[in-house]
Amino acid sequence: MSRQRTQGRVRRQVQRLLQWDDAAGVRQLLPQEQVWAAVRAEGHCFRQCLFTPLVTLWTFLLQVLSPDGSCRDAVSKLLAFLAGQGQGSALEPDTGPYCKARQRLPENLLARLTKESGRQLHGDYGTARLLGGRPIKIVDGTTASMPDTSENQAQYPQPTNQKPGLGFPLVRLVVVLSLNCAGVLDLAMGPYAGKRTGETALFRSLWESLETGDIVLADRYYASYWTIAGLLQRGVDSLFRQFQRRKIDFRKGKRLGRDDHLVTVPKPSKPPEWMDLATYQQIPAELTVREVRVRVEQRGFRVRTLVLVTTLLDAQLYNKQELAEVFRLRWHAELDLRSIKQTMNLSVLRCKTPEMVRKEIWMRLLAYNLVRTLMARAAEREGLEPRQISFAGAVQTINAFAPLLSGVGPLEASQLVNLMLHAISRHRVGDRPDRVEPRAVKRRAKPIALLTIPRAQARCRLQSHVSKRG
């Protein structure tokens, strides 16, 4: 009974930290009401213990934001907070209860919170200055590796060109990002190889998250008849680089200007293998799209000319130069994915089961969205664009202020948050237009031999050499 009272008291101390009514504070990024609403929506039943969903989420958030990233580091930070509240003896530095609490968190709960945070960020800061202020969303894909366990290999097998025991399980990710504020709006994941696991297949599963009036921006891998037609049926326009095998002749079609015309494309005679006949018959027999040739004048670009294809047909409303400027901004997707994979440590995941791997991915994206929200608030205060602030600098500033915020009251926390937002706004992205740099590194890697046989076999071989020497 005494232990239950102690745990209840400690739980109330931790939750008090999350209940501060600070309009610009960190706690408002993941308010208690939003978490409990998501818990109820998912029908999640939890234990009345220290690690409620709220406390577990807060601790998990600290873990993915920390450069260390271990469960031990996260529990140590929680222990330090409790010690500051005079309750340090109520929690042992054992990671077992926290790890079990993470396993109890539903995957859909983390996915819901991530999408909600992305939609909120996009709704507040997603208005673009280009293409009539219409919402522009970037789509791109990447991969992430994970520990080489039998469970991970079964669901996310390693590439087939790698020998068993020498590779790592690989998951393919396709994300929808806001162009203006860089928030993650939705995510699809699947095995790296196999039928219906490519980027376009995963992107089709995300169409429900797109809204009428959106403009989808992507590279030429997505520029297929089926993708363009499917998006149009949902009231969504697209701007892609034209597929490389497409024959382009600007002498045909309706001329809109130099290297700018409308062309009618007939529907392929057969549906792809993933499409049923009913869906095929619902797709229009032909599409009218606009093709624009862009000539790259800046030095340092690998491409001198490229052709864009779009469903934005009005040349007066969407001029050629503006389309070229928007497509150049597609490179932000590469930079955002780099921030997610390197700064948020999504490139190499830690969890040893597929379920926990997916939770880890969602949690890192949730933390990414919350950091982006702070960056957008800091930019708004200084009259900047959200993308003018460094993401890595923002994460470093948040980690520096986190210990101070956990040990003060609401009034002091509000003052600290204001200082933190000002500090975040000072970390600007360098303005280096048309920079030319070689795609090479100067520092050499350490001369460590590559593992060419499974580790167990290599270990046995070493032991046999040692025994022969003895």
VOGU-3710 file (C-alpha; in Angstrom, 3 decimals, decimal comma):
1> msrqrtqgrv> 0,000/0,000/0,000  2,856/2,331/0,860  4,475/1,643/-2,507  1,227/2,493/-4,337  0,907/5,803/-2,467  4,526/6,639/-3,290  4,056/5,850/-6,968  0,876/7,919/-7,058  2,644/10,876/-5,464  5,580/10,593/-7,888
11> rrqvqrllqw> 3,225/10,294/-10,839  1,460/13,494/-9,811  4,821/15,263/-9,464  5,841/14,255/-13,000  2,482/15,125/-14,521  2,543/18,533/-12,831  5,537/19,321/-15,026  3,405/18,643/-18,100  0,380/20,665/-16,958  1,908/24,141/-16,879
21> ddaagvrqll> -0,309/26,615/-18,666  2,447/28,374/-20,593  1,162/29,680/-23,927  4,572/29,625/-25,616  6,160/26,848/-23,620  7,460/23,450/-24,511  4,639/21,677/-22,654  2,049/23,245/-24,940  3,583/21,378/-27,878  2,234/18,117/-26,487
31> pqeqvwaavr> -0,532/19,188/-24,070  -2,029/16,720/-21,656  -5,528/17,100/-23,135  -4,304/16,157/-26,607  -2,515/13,063/-25,318  -5,492/11,836/-23,299  -7,843/12,503/-26,241  -5,593/10,372/-28,463  -5,449/7,651/-25,781  -9,255/7,554/-25,611
41> aeghcfrqcl> -9,582/7,579/-29,403  -7,287/4,548/-29,646  -9,116/2,784/-26,812  -5,870/2,232/-24,937  -6,131/0,805/-21,423  -3,128/1,504/-19,197  -1,976/0,628/-15,731  -2,244/2,997/-12,788  1,492/3,225/-12,250  4,271/5,771/-12,574
51> ftplvtlwtf> 4,692/5,272/-16,326  1,294/6,389/-17,570  1,057/7,148/-21,315  1,730/10,823/-20,562  4,862/10,168/-18,498  6,070/7,495/-20,928  5,639/9,817/-23,900  7,506/12,629/-22,144  10,377/10,311/-21,214  10,425/8,786/-24,715
61> llqvlspdgs> 10,551/12,311/-26,137  13,580/13,143/-23,995  15,218/9,935/-25,165  14,911/10,581/-28,911  16,033/14,209/-28,523  19,105/13,244/-26,517  22,412/12,731/-28,369  22,909/9,595/-26,253  19,512/8,137/-27,114  19,629/5,210/-24,676
71> crdavsklla> 16,886/4,059/-22,305  19,314/4,434/-19,416  19,885/8,088/-20,287  16,122/8,740/-20,459  15,432/7,090/-17,083  18,363/8,985/-15,568  16,823/12,290/-16,671  13,491/11,316/-15,151  15,303/10,307/-11,962  17,088/13,666/-11,889
81> flagqgqgsa> 13,780/15,510/-12,202  12,246/13,464/-9,378  15,305/14,132/-7,225  14,779/17,845/-7,775  11,227/17,396/-6,497  12,402/15,549/-3,415  11,200/12,160/-4,721  14,448/10,700/-6,051  14,234/7,611/-3,818  10,881/6,597/-5,341
91> lepdtgpyck> 12,377/5,482/-8,670  15,191/3,019/-9,196  17,595/3,623/-12,104  16,372/0,371/-13,684  15,231/0,657/-17,307  12,930/-2,375/-17,146  9,680/-0,588/-16,137  10,261/2,154/-18,703  10,976/-0,336/-21,510  7,807/-2,266/-20,647
101> arqrlpenll> 5,849/0,985/-20,649  7,147/1,796/-24,133  6,008/-1,622/-25,315  2,524/-0,965/-23,939  2,187/2,282/-25,919  0,040/1,598/-29,019  1,735/2,285/-32,330  -1,423/4,033/-33,575  -1,239/6,440/-30,633  2,218/7,657/-31,658
111> arltkesgrq> 1,153/7,824/-35,313  -1,917/9,876/-34,405  0,064/12,359/-32,307  2,695/12,723/-35,033  0,115/13,435/-37,731  -1,809/15,821/-35,488  1,345/17,783/-34,676  2,235/17,949/-38,368  -1,254/19,124/-39,383  -1,243/21,761/-36,644
121> lhgdygtarl> 2,169/23,039/-37,728  1,160/23,050/-41,402  -2,100/24,827/-40,594  -0,310/27,575/-38,659  2,767/28,054/-40,829  2,151/26,151/-44,095  1,057/29,033/-46,329  3,492/29,440/-49,203  4,224/32,659/-51,051  4,327/30,844/-54,406
131> lggrpikivd> 1,615/29,417/-56,683  -1,089/31,672/-55,330  -0,467/30,712/-51,707  -1,816/27,189/-52,234  -0,510/24,517/-49,817  2,478/22,701/-51,320  3,458/19,275/-50,008  6,663/17,432/-50,911  6,803/13,651/-51,239  10,031/11,704/-51,042
141> gttasmpdts> 11,361/8,380/-49,840  14,323/7,060/-47,891  15,428/3,986/-45,955  16,567/3,139/-42,426  18,402/0,140/-41,047  17,840/-1,645/-37,754  19,464/-4,319/-35,554  20,041/-7,677/-37,224  17,534/-9,784/-35,280  15,455/-12,658/-36,592
151> enqaqypqpt> 12,208/-10,748/-35,935  13,388/-7,687/-37,865  14,747/-9,807/-40,700  11,412/-11,614/-41,033  9,416/-8,418/-41,554  12,031/-6,097/-43,059  14,533/-8,381/-44,799  17,937/-7,126/-45,831  18,676/-6,487/-49,537  18,982/-9,708/-51,524
161> nqkpglgfpl> 22,476/-8,839/-52,765  23,829/-9,119/-49,203  24,844/-12,454/-47,759  22,978/-13,786/-44,711  24,581/-12,603/-41,492  26,375/-9,682/-43,165  23,547/-7,237/-43,792  20,963/-5,389/-41,749  17,165/-5,315/-42,028  15,999/-2,345/-44,052
171> vrlvvvlsln> 12,719/-0,430/-43,933  11,528/1,845/-46,733  9,919/5,133/-45,706  7,843/7,571/-47,768  7,017/10,893/-46,112  4,775/13,826/-46,958  6,347/17,129/-45,883  5,114/20,695/-45,778  7,190/22,827/-48,117  6,968/26,019/-46,078
181> cagvldlamg> 7,464/24,754/-42,506  9,082/21,308/-43,123  6,664/19,445/-40,844  6,028/15,727/-41,410  2,352/15,350/-42,347  2,183/11,602/-42,924  4,345/8,529/-43,302  4,135/5,102/-44,920  6,635/2,325/-44,297  7,242/-1,129/-45,652
191> pyagkrtget> 9,923/-3,666/-46,599  12,749/-2,486/-48,812  12,088/-5,121/-51,500  9,100/-7,103/-52,726  5,867/-6,522/-54,607  4,000/-3,295/-53,888  6,725/-2,009/-51,577  8,151/0,706/-53,842  7,873/4,421/-53,180  4,877/4,946/-55,476
201> alfrslwesl> 2,985/2,043/-53,870  3,601/3,446/-50,390  2,658/6,927/-51,585  -0,732/5,651/-52,781  -1,487/4,603/-49,217  -1,001/8,250/-48,157  -3,494/9,812/-50,581  -6,146/9,988/-47,859  -3,988/12,547/-46,027  -4,019/14,916/-49,021
211> etgdivladr> -6,692/17,604/-49,239  -8,493/19,241/-52,133  -6,438/22,169/-53,390  -3,069/20,731/-52,391  -0,121/20,721/-54,775  2,180/17,685/-54,607  5,830/18,280/-55,445  8,094/15,295/-56,199  10,862/14,011/-58,436  10,396/12,151/-61,729
221> yyasywtiag> 10,015/8,745/-60,066  6,416/9,746/-59,261  5,574/11,177/-62,707  3,320/8,351/-63,929  -0,075/8,519/-65,587  -1,650/6,654/-62,672  -0,265/8,981/-60,015  -1,211/12,178/-61,853  -4,713/10,892/-62,667  -5,292/9,541/-59,165
231> llqrgvdslf> -4,309/12,848/-57,581  -6,508/14,818/-59,967  -9,502/12,691/-59,007  -8,957/13,896/-55,438  -8,686/17,535/-56,468  -4,915/17,567/-55,954  -2,543/19,100/-58,501  0,993/17,874/-59,074  4,360/19,231/-60,166  6,951/16,600/-61,069
241> rqfqrrkidf> 10,048/16,338/-63,127  9,090/14,507/-66,312  9,946/10,813/-66,465  13,194/10,234/-68,356  11,716/7,767/-70,884  8,910/10,063/-71,897  9,283/11,413/-75,460  8,952/15,193/-75,431  8,266/17,311/-78,509  7,460/20,983/-77,923
251> rkgkrlgrdd> 6,357/21,335/-81,558  3,198/19,424/-80,676  0,275/20,301/-78,437  -1,016/23,762/-77,545  1,811/26,265/-77,300  1,770/28,512/-74,210  5,175/30,091/-74,723  8,744/29,152/-75,390  9,385/25,586/-74,144  5,906/25,600/-72,590
261> hlvtvpkpsk> 2,910/23,701/-73,973  -0,151/21,604/-73,165  -0,225/18,015/-74,345  -2,889/15,310/-74,198  -1,679/11,926/-72,960  -3,792/8,796/-73,632  -4,399/6,243/-70,900  -2,234/3,106/-71,236  -4,108/0,224/-72,831  -3,596/-2,116/-69,863
271> ppewmdlaty> -3,778/-1,467/-66,125  -0,693/-2,129/-63,990  -0,659/-5,379/-62,049  -1,574/-3,695/-58,771  -4,748/-2,068/-60,187  -8,083/-3,882/-60,495  -10,270/-3,506/-63,586  -12,945/-1,415/-61,836  -10,392/1,188/-60,760  -8,848/1,188/-64,246
281> qqipaeltvr> -12,207/1,944/-65,847  -12,794/4,899/-63,526  -9,593/6,617/-64,633  -10,040/9,144/-67,488  -9,208/7,934/-70,982  -6,786/10,829/-71,446  -5,067/13,557/-69,454  -4,129/17,088/-70,424  -0,879/18,061/-68,762  1,554/20,912/-69,105
291> evrvrveqrg> 5,211/20,406/-69,954  7,812/23,083/-69,290  11,481/22,983/-70,189  13,722/24,737/-67,671  17,258/25,812/-68,522  19,642/25,909/-65,552  21,938/28,929/-65,723  23,560/28,651/-62,269  26,997/27,118/-61,975  27,513/23,929/-60,004
301> frvrtlvlvt> 24,330/22,125/-61,055  24,745/18,698/-62,596  21,724/19,209/-64,885  21,689/21,911/-67,534  18,083/21,402/-68,707  15,090/19,567/-67,293  11,451/19,151/-68,211  8,664/19,563/-65,682  5,182/18,070/-65,986  2,271/19,566/-64,087
311> tlldaqlynk> -1,503/19,778/-63,926  -1,291/23,548/-63,256  -2,416/24,419/-66,777  -3,055/28,171/-66,497  0,089/29,905/-67,766  -1,168/33,310/-66,601  -1,782/32,156/-63,035  1,236/29,828/-62,810  4,010/31,194/-64,979  6,991/29,198/-66,120
321> qelaevfrlr> 9,554/30,944/-63,902  7,455/30,350/-60,797  7,113/26,634/-61,588  10,884/26,401/-61,983  11,428/28,188/-58,652  9,025/25,863/-56,844  10,618/22,750/-58,292  14,034/23,965/-57,225  12,655/24,088/-53,666  11,961/20,350/-53,928
331> whaeldlrsi> 15,547/19,942/-52,762  14,288/20,872/-49,300  12,941/17,313/-49,059  16,498/15,999/-49,229  17,605/18,448/-46,534  14,633/17,614/-44,303  15,259/13,877/-44,617  18,911/14,489/-43,813  17,869/16,331/-40,645  15,544/13,494/-39,686
341> kqtmnlsvlr> 18,101/10,770/-40,357  21,244/12,444/-39,015  20,140/14,917/-36,353  17,204/12,798/-35,161  19,262/9,580/-35,543  16,709/7,823/-37,750  19,318/6,390/-40,108  20,222/3,490/-37,785  17,404/2,452/-35,456  17,908/0,789/-32,075
351> cktpemvrke> 14,890/-1,424/-31,368  15,056/-5,186/-31,845  11,476/-6,009/-32,833  9,445/-4,690/-35,800  6,716/-3,282/-33,567  9,181/-1,279/-31,489  11,037/-0,203/-34,635  7,841/1,375/-35,968  7,173/3,056/-32,617  10,702/4,425/-32,606
361> iwmrllaynl> 10,206/5,851/-36,101  6,928/7,535/-35,161  8,399/8,911/-31,929  11,414/10,413/-33,682  9,115/12,042/-36,233  6,905/13,377/-33,424  9,964/14,918/-31,763  11,013/16,325/-35,144  7,613/18,003/-35,585  7,710/19,465/-32,089
371> vrtlmaraae> 11,169/20,924/-32,714  9,946/22,354/-36,029  7,018/23,953/-34,186  9,395/25,699/-31,791  11,498/26,823/-34,751  8,416/28,249/-36,480  7,440/30,153/-33,331  10,948/31,507/-32,963  11,020/32,546/-36,625  7,656/34,292/-36,339
381> regleprqis> 8,914/36,366/-33,408  11,915/37,566/-35,406  10,079/38,052/-38,699  11,875/35,137/-40,376  10,795/32,179/-42,481  10,775/28,836/-40,609  13,405/27,405/-42,948  15,853/30,204/-42,187  16,605/28,620/-38,784  19,010/25,711/-38,293
391> fagavqtina> 17,353/22,467/-37,205  20,526/21,096/-35,603  20,999/24,366/-33,728  17,414/24,197/-32,450  17,867/20,636/-31,147  21,094/21,612/-29,393  19,391/24,624/-27,779  16,422/22,558/-26,589  18,724/19,949/-25,038  20,655/22,725/-23,289
401> fapllsgvgp> 17,520/24,323/-21,821  15,699/21,088/-20,893  17,425/20,577/-17,507  16,681/24,184/-16,525  13,011/23,933/-17,543  12,484/20,765/-15,509  13,570/22,388/-12,244  11,614/25,648/-12,128  8,031/26,763/-11,707  5,613/27,993/-14,398
411> leasqlvnlm> 6,619/31,693/-14,196  10,342/30,997/-14,404  9,699/28,429/-17,156  7,885/31,033/-19,258  10,871/33,347/-19,013  13,266/30,522/-19,889  11,151/29,545/-22,888  11,313/33,102/-24,190  15,100/33,025/-23,860  15,192/29,627/-25,555
421> lhaisrhrvg> 13,092/30,813/-28,514  15,363/33,836/-28,912  18,429/31,571/-28,827  16,861/29,256/-31,415  16,174/32,198/-33,724  19,870/33,164/-33,652  20,917/29,867/-35,262  20,442/30,849/-38,884  20,964/28,699/-41,945  23,855/30,071/-43,970
431> drpdrvepra> 22,898/31,976/-47,118  25,200/30,388/-49,693  23,478/30,720/-53,091  24,835/28,591/-55,934  27,617/27,161/-53,776  29,888/24,729/-55,638  31,425/21,898/-53,628  32,959/18,571/-54,722  30,994/15,430/-53,784  33,942/14,055/-51,823
441> vkrrakpial> 35,358/14,077/-48,294  38,851/14,920/-47,160  39,093/12,915/-43,920  39,965/9,254/-44,430  38,083/6,494/-42,654  39,943/4,263/-40,227  41,481/1,214/-41,961  39,224/-1,404/-40,343  38,593/-4,592/-42,257  35,041/-5,353/-43,376
451> ltipraqarc> 33,206/-8,340/-41,941  32,883/-10,809/-44,840  31,462/-13,758/-42,900  28,831/-13,903/-40,138  30,133/-12,644/-36,796  29,657/-16,008/-35,069  31,863/-17,711/-37,667  34,482/-14,961/-37,400  34,499/-15,356/-33,616  35,011/-19,137/-33,880
461> rlqshvskrg> 37,821/-18,622/-36,377  39,582/-16,222/-33,982  39,201/-18,657/-31,109  40,661/-21,474/-33,178  43,691/-19,334/-34,106  44,223/-18,419/-30,445  44,036/-22,079/-29,351  46,533/-23,130/-32,034  48,993/-20,479/-30,866  48,585/-21,672/-27,274
//
